[in-house]
Amino acid sequence: MELRVVEKSSDLLRVEMPRGEETLLIPLVEALQKEEKVVEARYYLGHPYLERPTLVLKTKGERPQQVLKRVLKDLADLYGDLLTDFEKKADKVKA
């Protein structure tokens, strides 16, 4: 997946996502909004042919890059565990 950092400062991060990957933004923004250091987490979809979906993250007291990395790791662990659990249970079900 090709991400493009559009803006980066000590408390703000704007990242453009590839077109067609905007469904990833929903659980990501929901998880970011639960973080204590996050002041604002949102996304813009824009025009589907002219603009790329954009994640906007603003923090206080911690660099947004660190918060984003932590939340992405947590989500990867969560969905990895979910996949493992599904694979175990799916093998037990007869078609």
Number of C-alpha atoms within 10 A of each C-alpha: 6 7 10 13 12 12 11 14 11 13 16 18 20 19 18 21 21 15 15 10 11 17 9 10 18 11 11 18 19 12 16 23 16 11 15 12 16 20 15 15 20 17 18 14 15 11 9 10 7 7 14 20 20 23 21 18 25 22 21 14 11 14 19 23 18 10 19 19 11 13 18 15 12 13 15 12 12 11 12 12 12 11 12 11 11 11 11 10 10 11 9 8 7 5 5
